[in-house]
């Protein structure tokens, strides 16, 4: 386990909730899908991907929520990539990325809170 991942949990303010739906994440600038959501809180999230992403980089992202969760509304946010951890079968290649949310509308932050509460039940 990387040192960054070990230290990340020590700095987390809000516990993350496992995602109980298929939520793809795309880069707003390129429009390409970069991965899927593994867990989320109001302060950050973990992304699962098969792509190599730069760390300490800023992203404008869209979380594509299923219609039954949001009425067809997607979440847009700004986030910074903080750490990566290799997947079990990928050797040293990063597959899990931790992000800190740095910019989100009040409406989208409220939706994350509602989703987190429903997943923790």
DSSP file (Angstrom, degrees, kcal/mol; ACC not computed):
  #  RESIDUE AA STRUCTURE BP1 BP2  ACC     N-H-->O    O-->H-N    N-H-->O    O-->H-N    TCO  KAPPA ALPHA  PHI   PSI    X-CA   Y-CA   Z-CA
    1    1 A X              0   0    0      0, 0.0    84,-0.1     0, 0.0     2,-0.0   0.000 360.0 360.0 360.0 136.7    0.0    0.0    0.0
    2    2 A X     >  -     0   0    0     82,-0.1     4,-1.9     1,-0.1     5,-0.1  -0.337 360.0-122.9 -71.8 153.0    1.4    3.4   -0.9
    3    3 A X  H  > S+     0   0    0      1,-0.2     4,-2.3     2,-0.2     5,-0.2   0.884 111.7  58.4 -61.3 -38.8    2.3    5.9    1.9
    4    4 A X  H  > S+     0   0    0      1,-0.2     4,-1.6     2,-0.2    -1,-0.2   0.913 106.4  47.3 -58.4 -43.9    0.0    8.4    0.3
    5    5 A X  H  > S+     0   0    0     79,-0.3     4,-1.0     1,-0.2    -1,-0.2   0.902 110.5  52.1 -67.5 -39.3   -3.0    6.1    0.7
    6    6 A X  H  < S+     0   0    0     -4,-1.9     4,-0.5     1,-0.2     3,-0.3   0.912 113.8  43.5 -62.0 -41.4   -2.2    5.2    4.2
    7    7 A X  H  X S+     0   0    0     -4,-2.3     4,-0.9     1,-0.2     3,-0.5   0.737  99.3  73.4 -76.6 -23.0   -2.0    8.9    5.2
    8    8 A X  H >X S+     0   0    0     -4,-1.6     3,-1.1     1,-0.2     4,-0.7   0.912  93.3  52.1 -59.7 -45.3   -5.1    9.9    3.3
    9    9 A X  H 3< S+     0   0    0     -4,-1.0     3,-0.5     1,-0.3    -1,-0.2   0.802 103.3  60.1 -64.4 -27.5   -7.5    8.2    5.8
   10   10 A X  H 34 S+     0   0    0     -4,-0.5    -1,-0.3    -3,-0.5    -2,-0.2   0.777 109.7  42.2 -68.9 -25.4   -5.8   10.2    8.6
   11   11 A X  H << S+     0   0    0     -3,-1.1     2,-0.3    -4,-0.9    -1,-0.2   0.458  84.7 118.6-100.6  -3.5   -6.7   13.5    7.0
   12   12 A X     <  -     0   0    0     -4,-0.7     3,-0.1    -3,-0.5    -3,-0.0  -0.481  40.3-172.3 -70.8 128.1  -10.3   12.6    6.0
   13   13 A X  S    S+     0   0    0     -2,-0.3     2,-0.4     1,-0.2    -1,-0.2   0.857  73.7  36.9 -86.2 -40.4  -12.9   14.8    7.6
   14   14 A X  S    S-     0   0    0      0, 0.0    -1,-0.2     0, 0.0     2,-0.1  -0.922  87.7-116.2-115.9 137.0  -16.0   12.9    6.4
   15   15 A X        -     0   0    0     -2,-0.4     2,-0.3    -3,-0.1    27,-0.2  -0.459  33.5-123.6 -68.4 143.0  -16.3    9.2    6.1
   16   16 A X        -     0   0    0     -2,-0.1     2,-0.4    25,-0.1    25,-0.2  -0.632  16.4-138.4 -88.4 147.8  -16.8    8.0    2.5
   17   17 A X  E     -A   40   0A   0     23,-3.0    23,-1.8    -2,-0.3   103,-0.1  -0.881  21.7-114.7-104.5 133.7  -19.8    5.9    1.5
   18   18 A X  E     -A   39   0A   0     -2,-0.4     2,-0.4    21,-0.2    21,-0.3  -0.394  35.3-115.9 -61.3 142.8  -19.4    3.0   -0.9
   19   19 A X        -     0   0    0     19,-2.3    -1,-0.1     1,-0.1     4,-0.1  -0.704  22.7-166.2 -86.8 130.5  -21.3    3.7   -4.1
   20   20 A X        +     0   0    0     -2,-0.4     2,-0.3     2,-0.1    -1,-0.1  -0.226  67.1  54.8-110.6  41.9  -24.2    1.3   -4.7
   21   21 A X  S    S-     0   0    0     16,-0.2     2,-0.9     2,-0.1    16,-0.1  -0.968  93.2 -93.6-161.4 159.4  -24.8    2.2   -8.4
   22   22 A X        +     0   0    0     -2,-0.3     2,-0.5    14,-0.1    44,-0.1  -0.749  48.3 174.0 -82.9 109.4  -22.8    2.4  -11.6
   23   23 A X        -     0   0    0     -2,-0.9    14,-2.6    14,-0.4     2,-0.2  -0.942  14.4-158.2-122.1 108.7  -21.6    6.0  -11.8
   24   24 A X  E     -BC  36  64A   0     40,-0.7    40,-2.8    -2,-0.5     2,-0.4  -0.546   6.0-147.1 -84.3 152.8  -19.2    6.9  -14.6
   25   25 A X  E     -BC  35  63A   0     10,-2.8     9,-2.8    38,-0.2    10,-1.3  -0.978  15.3-172.5-123.5 129.1  -17.0    9.9  -14.3
   26   26 A X  E     -BC  33  62A   0     36,-2.6    36,-2.4    -2,-0.4     2,-0.5  -0.892  29.3-113.7-122.8 154.7  -16.0   12.0  -17.3
   27   27 A X  E  >  - C   0  61A   0      5,-2.6     4,-2.9    -2,-0.3    34,-0.2  -0.743  21.7-150.0 -81.6 121.5  -13.6   14.8  -17.9
   28   28 A X  T  4 S+     0   0    0     32,-3.0    -1,-0.1    -2,-0.5    33,-0.1   0.827  93.2  52.9 -65.2 -30.8  -15.6   17.9  -18.8
   29   29 A X  T  4 S+     0   0    0     31,-0.5    -1,-0.2     1,-0.2    32,-0.1   0.915 124.1  23.3 -73.0 -42.2  -12.8   19.4  -20.9
   30   30 A X  T  4 S-     0   0    0      2,-0.2    -2,-0.2     0, 0.0    -1,-0.2   0.715  92.9-135.6 -95.1 -23.2  -12.3   16.3  -23.1
   31   31 A X     <  +     0   0    0     -4,-2.9     2,-0.2     1,-0.3    -3,-0.1   0.411  59.8 133.7  81.4  -2.8  -15.7   14.7  -22.7
   32   32 A X        -     0   0    0     -5,-0.2    -5,-2.6     1,-0.1     2,-0.4  -0.554  62.5-114.7 -86.4 146.8  -14.0   11.3  -22.3
   33   33 A X  E     -B   26   0A   0     -7,-0.3    -7,-0.3    -2,-0.2     3,-0.1  -0.639  30.5-178.9 -76.2 129.5  -15.0    8.8  -19.6
   34   34 A X  E     -     0   0A   0     -9,-2.8    17,-0.4    -2,-0.4     2,-0.3   0.565  53.6 -57.1-108.6 -11.7  -12.0    8.4  -17.2
   35   35 A X  E     -B   25   0A   0    -10,-1.3   -10,-2.8    14,-0.1     2,-0.3  -0.993  55.8 -76.8 167.0-162.5  -13.4    5.9  -14.7
   36   36 A X  E     -BD  24  48A   0     12,-2.4    12,-3.0    -2,-0.3     2,-0.3  -0.952  42.0-101.4-134.2 155.3  -16.2    5.0  -12.3
   37   37 A X  E     + D   0  47A   0    -14,-2.6   -14,-0.4    -2,-0.3    10,-0.2  -0.542  30.8 175.3 -78.0 133.2  -16.9    6.1   -8.8
   38   38 A X  E     -     0   0A   0      8,-3.0   -19,-2.3     1,-0.5     2,-0.3   0.780  69.1 -13.3-102.6 -43.6  -16.0    3.7   -5.9
   39   39 A X  E     -AD  18  46A   0      7,-1.0     7,-2.1   -21,-0.3    -1,-0.5  -0.973  62.9-168.8-154.7 165.8  -16.9    5.8   -2.9
   40   40 A X  E     +AD  17  45A   0    -23,-1.8   -23,-3.0    -2,-0.3     2,-0.3  -0.997  11.1 174.6-157.2 152.3  -17.7    9.4   -2.1
   41   41 A X        -     0   0    0      3,-2.7     3,-0.3    -2,-0.3   -25,-0.1  -0.855  54.9 -88.7-142.3-179.9  -18.2   12.0    0.7
   42   42 A X  S    S+     0   0    0     -2,-0.3     3,-0.1     1,-0.2    71,-0.1   0.705 126.9  42.0 -66.3 -17.8  -18.8   15.7    0.6
   43   43 A X  S    S-     0   0    0      1,-0.2    58,-2.3   -29,-0.1     2,-0.3   0.618 124.0 -21.1-105.1 -15.4  -15.1   16.3    0.7
   44   44 A X  E     - E   0 100A   0     56,-0.3    -3,-2.7    -3,-0.3     2,-0.3  -0.985  49.3-145.1-175.0-179.2  -13.7   13.7   -1.8
   45   45 A X  E     -DE  40  99A   0     54,-1.8    54,-2.9    -2,-0.3     2,-0.4  -0.979  19.0-119.1-158.4 164.6  -14.1   10.4   -3.7
   46   46 A X  E     -DE  39  98A   0     -7,-2.1    -8,-3.0    -2,-0.3    -7,-1.0  -0.956  25.1-157.7-114.3 134.3  -12.3    7.4   -5.0
   47   47 A X  E     -DE  37  97A   0     50,-2.9    50,-2.6    -2,-0.4     2,-0.5  -0.892   5.5-151.0-111.4 137.3  -12.2    6.7   -8.7
   48   48 A X  E     +DE  36  96A   0    -12,-3.0   -12,-2.4    -2,-0.4     2,-0.3  -0.938  33.5 152.9-105.9 129.3  -11.5    3.3  -10.3
   49   49 A X        -     0   0    0     46,-2.4   -14,-0.1    -2,-0.5     4,-0.1  -0.975  51.1-142.9-151.6 161.2   -9.9    3.5  -13.7
   50   50 A X  S    S+     0   0    0     -2,-0.3     2,-0.3   -16,-0.2   -15,-0.1   0.221  79.6  93.5-107.0  11.0   -7.7    1.7  -16.2
   51   51 A X  S    S-     0   0    0    -17,-0.4     2,-0.6    44,-0.1    -2,-0.1  -0.691  79.6-118.4-101.4 155.1   -6.1    5.0  -17.3
   52   52 A X        -     0   0    0     -2,-0.3     2,-0.4    41,-0.0    -2,-0.1  -0.848  36.1-172.1 -90.6 119.7   -2.9    6.7  -16.0
   53   53 A X        -     0   0    0     -2,-0.6     2,-0.1    -4,-0.1    41,-0.1  -0.904  25.1-112.6-114.0 140.4   -3.9   10.0  -14.4
   54   54 A X    >   -     0   0    0     -2,-0.4     3,-0.5     1,-0.1     2,-0.2  -0.447  31.8-127.3 -69.5 143.5   -1.4   12.7  -13.2
   55   55 A X  T 3  S+     0   0    0      1,-0.2    27,-0.2    -2,-0.1     3,-0.1  -0.535  87.8  25.8 -87.4 158.8   -1.4   13.3   -9.5
   56   56 A X  T 3  S+     0   0    0     25,-2.6     2,-0.3     1,-0.2    -1,-0.2   0.822  94.5 134.1  57.3  34.0   -1.7   16.7   -7.9
   57   57 A X    <   -     0   0    0     -3,-0.5    24,-2.2    24,-0.3     2,-0.4  -0.817  55.4-123.7-111.6 152.7   -3.7   17.8  -11.0
   58   58 A X  E     - F   0  80A   0     -2,-0.3     2,-0.3    22,-0.2    22,-0.2  -0.784  29.2-172.9 -98.0 140.3   -6.9   19.7  -11.2
   59   59 A X  E     - F   0  79A   0     20,-2.9    20,-2.4    -2,-0.4     2,-0.6  -0.962  25.7-146.4-132.2 146.6   -9.9   18.3  -13.0
   60   60 A X  E     - F   0  78A   0     -2,-0.3   -32,-3.0    18,-0.2   -31,-0.5  -0.980  39.7-177.1-106.3 116.3  -13.4   19.5  -14.0
   61   61 A X  E     -CF  27  77A   0     16,-3.2    16,-2.4    -2,-0.6     2,-0.4  -0.815  27.1-151.8-123.3 154.7  -15.5   16.3  -13.8
   62   62 A X  E     -CF  26  76A   0    -36,-2.4   -36,-2.6    -2,-0.3     2,-0.6  -0.996  10.4-152.7-123.4 127.2  -19.0   15.2  -14.4
   63   63 A X  E     -CF  25  75A   0     12,-3.0    12,-2.2    -2,-0.4     2,-1.1  -0.899  14.3-144.3 -98.8 117.4  -20.5   12.3  -12.4
   64   64 A X  E     -C   24   0A   0    -40,-2.8   -40,-0.7    -2,-0.6     2,-0.3  -0.708  20.1-163.1 -87.7  99.3  -23.2   10.6  -14.6
   65   65 A X        -     0   0    0     -2,-1.1   -42,-0.1     8,-0.3     7,-0.1  -0.601  23.3-107.7 -86.0 141.8  -25.9    9.6  -12.1
   66   66 A X    >>  -     0   0    0     -2,-0.3     3,-1.9   -44,-0.1     4,-1.4  -0.334  30.7-114.4 -61.9 149.0  -28.5    7.0  -13.0
   67   67 A X  H 3> S+     0   0    0      1,-0.3     4,-2.4     2,-0.2     5,-0.2   0.839 114.5  60.3 -54.8 -37.0  -32.0    8.4  -13.5
   68   68 A X  H 34 S+     0   0    0      1,-0.2    -1,-0.3     2,-0.2    -2,-0.1   0.670 109.1  44.0 -70.3 -13.8  -33.4    6.6  -10.5
   69   69 A X  H <4 S+     0   0    0     -3,-1.9    -1,-0.2     4,-0.1    -2,-0.2   0.768 133.2  10.3 -96.0 -30.4  -30.9    8.4   -8.2
   70   70 A X  H >< S-     0   0    0     -4,-1.4     3,-0.6    -5,-0.1    -2,-0.2   0.359  96.8-106.0-134.7   4.2  -31.1   12.0   -9.5
   71   71 A X  T 3< S-     0   0    0     -4,-2.4    -4,-0.2    -5,-0.3    -3,-0.1   0.794  87.0 -51.0  68.7  25.4  -34.0   12.3  -11.9
   72   72 A X  T 3  S+     0   0    0     -6,-0.4     2,-0.4     1,-0.3    -1,-0.2   0.530 104.6 134.1  90.5   6.6  -31.5   12.5  -14.8
   73   73 A X    <   -     0   0    0     -3,-0.6    -1,-0.3    -7,-0.2    -8,-0.3  -0.755  41.7-150.3 -94.1 135.6  -29.3   15.2  -13.3
   74   74 A X        -     0   0    0     -2,-0.4     2,-0.4   -10,-0.1   -10,-0.2  -0.616  15.0-120.6 -96.2 161.1  -25.5   14.8  -13.4
   75   75 A X  E     -F   63   0A   0    -12,-2.2   -12,-3.0    -2,-0.2     2,-0.4  -0.875  21.8-163.5-101.9 134.3  -23.1   16.3  -10.9
   76   76 A X  E     +F   62   0A   0     -2,-0.4    29,-0.6   -14,-0.2     2,-0.3  -0.956  21.5 153.9-114.9 136.8  -20.4   18.7  -12.0
   77   77 A X  E     -FG  61 104A   0    -16,-2.4   -16,-3.2    -2,-0.4     2,-0.4  -0.992  40.9-121.9-156.2 160.4  -17.4   19.4   -9.8
   78   78 A X  E     +FG  60 103A   0     25,-3.3    24,-2.5    -2,-0.3    25,-1.8  -0.894  39.2 172.6-102.6 138.2  -13.8   20.5   -9.6
   79   79 A X  E     -FG  59 101A   0    -20,-2.4   -20,-2.9    -2,-0.4     2,-0.4  -0.978  27.6-137.8-146.9 156.2  -11.4   18.1   -8.0
   80   80 A X  E     -FG  58 100A   0     20,-2.4    20,-2.4    -2,-0.3     2,-0.5  -0.963  23.8-127.1-116.2 132.3   -7.7   17.5   -7.3
   81   81 A X  E     + G   0  99A   0    -24,-2.2   -25,-2.6    -2,-0.4   -24,-0.3  -0.665  33.7 170.0 -77.7 126.0   -6.1   14.1   -7.7
   82   82 A X  E     -     0   0A   0     16,-3.3     2,-0.3    -2,-0.5    17,-0.2   0.785  53.4  -1.0-108.6 -36.8   -4.2   13.4   -4.4
   83   83 A X  E     - G   0  98A   0     15,-1.1    15,-2.2   -28,-0.0     2,-0.3  -0.961  50.8-154.4-151.6 164.2   -3.1    9.7   -4.4
   84   84 A X  E     - G   0  97A   0     -2,-0.3     2,-0.4    13,-0.2   -79,-0.3  -0.979   4.4-165.6-141.5 156.4   -3.1    6.5   -6.4
   85   85 A X  E     - G   0  96A   0     11,-2.1    11,-2.3    -2,-0.3    10,-2.2  -0.997  28.0-111.3-142.3 134.9   -2.9    2.9   -5.5
   86   86 A X  E     - G   0  94A   0     -2,-0.4     8,-0.2     8,-0.3     6,-0.1  -0.316  33.1-117.4 -64.5 147.7   -2.2   -0.1   -7.8
   87   87 A X    >   -     0   0    0      6,-1.1     3,-1.2     1,-0.1     4,-0.3  -0.339  32.1-101.1 -75.3 167.4   -5.0   -2.6   -8.3
   88   88 A X  T 3  S+     0   0    0      1,-0.3     3,-0.3     2,-0.1    -1,-0.1   0.845 119.5  30.7 -61.3 -36.9   -4.6   -6.2   -7.2
   89   89 A X  T 3  S+     0   0    0      1,-0.2    -1,-0.3     0, 0.0    -3,-0.0   0.121 103.7  78.2-111.0  20.9   -3.8   -7.5  -10.7
   90   90 A X  S X  S-     0   0    0     -3,-1.2     3,-1.8     1,-0.3     2,-0.4   0.362  78.9-145.7-112.6   6.4   -2.1   -4.5  -12.2
   91   91 A X  T 3  S-     0   0    0     -4,-0.3    -1,-0.3    -3,-0.3    -5,-0.1  -0.514  76.0 -15.3  67.8-122.9    1.4   -4.6  -10.7
   92   92 A X  T 3  S+     0   0    0     -2,-0.4     2,-0.3    -6,-0.1    -1,-0.3   0.452 106.7 114.4 -95.1  -0.5    2.7   -1.1  -10.1
   93   93 A X  S <  S-     0   0    0     -3,-1.8    -6,-1.1    -6,-0.1    -3,-0.1  -0.534  70.9-117.3 -75.8 132.1    0.1    0.6  -12.3
   94   94 A X  E     + G   0  86A   0     -2,-0.3    -8,-0.3    -8,-0.2     3,-0.1  -0.426  43.7 157.6 -68.7 139.0   -2.4    2.8  -10.5
   95   95 A X  E     +     0   0A   0    -10,-2.2   -46,-2.4     1,-0.3     2,-0.5   0.515  61.6  59.4-130.0 -26.6   -6.0    1.8  -10.7
   96   96 A X  E     -EG  48  85A   0    -11,-2.3   -11,-2.1   -48,-0.2     2,-0.4  -0.935  64.8-172.8-111.3 126.8   -7.5    3.5   -7.6
   97   97 A X  E     -EG  47  84A   0    -50,-2.6   -50,-2.9    -2,-0.5     2,-0.5  -0.970  13.7-146.6-123.8 134.8   -7.3    7.4   -7.4
   98   98 A X  E     -EG  46  83A   0    -15,-2.2   -16,-3.3    -2,-0.4   -15,-1.1  -0.854  19.0-169.7 -99.3 133.2   -8.2    9.6   -4.5
   99   99 A X  E     -EG  45  81A   0    -54,-2.9   -54,-1.8    -2,-0.5     2,-0.5  -0.928  16.8-145.9-123.3 146.1   -9.6   13.0   -5.2
  100  100 A X  E     -EG  44  80A   0    -20,-2.4   -20,-2.4    -2,-0.4     2,-0.5  -0.949  25.2-127.5-106.1 127.7  -10.4   16.0   -3.0
  101  101 A X  E     + G   0  79A   0    -58,-2.3   -22,-0.3    -2,-0.5     3,-0.1  -0.644  35.1 167.4 -77.3 124.4  -13.4   18.1   -4.1
  102  102 A X  E     +     0   0A   0    -24,-2.5     2,-0.3    -2,-0.5   -23,-0.2   0.580  64.4  28.7-113.3 -15.6  -12.4   21.7   -4.5
  103  103 A X  E     + G   0  78A   0    -25,-1.8   -25,-3.3     2,-0.0     2,-0.3  -0.918  65.7 142.8-152.0 120.8  -15.3   23.2   -6.3
  104  104 A X  E     - G   0  77A   0     -2,-0.3   -27,-0.1   -27,-0.2     2,-0.1  -0.982  45.6-109.7-155.6 144.5  -19.0   22.2   -6.2
  105  105 A X     >  -     0   0    0    -29,-0.6     4,-2.4    -2,-0.3     5,-0.2  -0.370  31.2-116.5 -71.4 156.4  -22.3   23.9   -6.3
  106  106 A X  H  > S+     0   0    0      1,-0.2     4,-2.2     2,-0.2     5,-0.2   0.884 116.6  54.2 -59.1 -38.8  -24.4   23.9   -3.1
  107  107 A X  H  > S+     0   0    0      2,-0.2     4,-1.7     1,-0.2    -1,-0.2   0.910 110.6  44.2 -63.5 -43.9  -27.1   22.0   -5.0
  108  108 A X  H  > S+     0   0    0      2,-0.2     4,-2.1     1,-0.2    -1,-0.2   0.864 111.5  53.6 -71.2 -35.5  -24.7   19.2   -6.1
  109  109 A X  H  X S+     0   0    0     -4,-2.4     4,-2.0     1,-0.2    -2,-0.2   0.893 108.3  50.9 -63.8 -38.9  -23.1   19.1   -2.6
  110  110 A X  H  X S+     0   0    0     -4,-2.2     4,-2.4     2,-0.2    -2,-0.2   0.894 108.1  52.2 -64.0 -40.2  -26.6   18.5   -1.2
  111  111 A X  H  X S+     0   0    0     -4,-1.7     4,-2.7     2,-0.2    -2,-0.2   0.902 107.4  51.8 -64.7 -40.5  -27.2   15.7   -3.7
  112  112 A X  H  X S+     0   0    0     -4,-2.1     4,-2.8     1,-0.2    -1,-0.2   0.924 110.2  49.7 -59.8 -43.6  -24.0   14.0   -2.6
  113  113 A X  H  X S+     0   0    0     -4,-2.0     4,-2.2     2,-0.2    -2,-0.2   0.921 111.4  48.1 -61.1 -44.8  -25.1   14.2    1.0
  114  114 A X  H  X S+     0   0    0     -4,-2.4     4,-2.1     2,-0.2    -2,-0.2   0.913 113.5  47.2 -62.8 -43.6  -28.6   12.7    0.2
  115  115 A X  H  X S+     0   0    0     -4,-2.7     4,-2.2     2,-0.2    -2,-0.2   0.918 110.7  52.0 -64.9 -43.3  -27.0    9.9   -1.8
  116  116 A X  H  X S+     0   0    0     -4,-2.8     4,-1.4     1,-0.2    -1,-0.2   0.897 110.3  48.9 -60.0 -41.5  -24.5    9.1    0.9
  117  117 A X  H  X S+     0   0    0     -4,-2.2     4,-0.6     1,-0.2    -1,-0.2   0.901 111.1  49.2 -66.3 -40.6  -27.2    8.9    3.5
  118  118 A X  H  < S+     0   0    0     -4,-2.1     3,-0.4     1,-0.2    -1,-0.2   0.855 111.8  49.3 -68.9 -32.3  -29.3    6.6    1.3
  119  119 A X  H  < S+     0   0    0     -4,-2.2    -1,-0.2     1,-0.2    -2,-0.2   0.751 106.6  55.9 -76.5 -24.1  -26.3    4.3    0.7
  120  120 A X  H  <        0   0    0     -4,-1.4    -1,-0.2     1,-0.2    -2,-0.2   0.603 360.0 360.0 -83.8  -9.6  -25.4    4.1    4.4
  121  121 A X     <        0   0    0     -4,-0.6    -1,-0.2    -3,-0.4    -2,-0.1   0.475 360.0 360.0 -76.2 360.0  -28.9    2.8    5.3
